[in-house]
């Protein structure tokens, strides 16, 4: 499963956000892999963050991370930096619509 997300930083939080993500806590990375996340890439354009996630089941992975104490601590560190945070509720409100994928064919839909 491929998922795109859009979040937004608070003005002035760019350097701190970049610093955190240059050194993501090893336990957070292990927790993400444990719930089936194979890849999580973040691109930043000014305050806008674009996330690309590959996993078996995004909703299931997010539900599991909501129960992970270390991930909750990481999210508590990130929340003050965010104007529009990653929606961990499972509602999918921050997901981007997939328009094109070089590897996608109609038979895969």
PyMOL commands that set and color helices and strands:
alter all, ss='L'
color gray80, all
select helices_A, chain A and resi 14-22+26-34+58-66+69-79+106-108
alter helices_A, ss='H'
color red, helices_A
select strands_A, chain A and resi 2-9+37-45+48-55+82-84+95-96
alter strands_A, ss='S'
color yellow, strands_A
deselect
rebuild
show_as cartoon
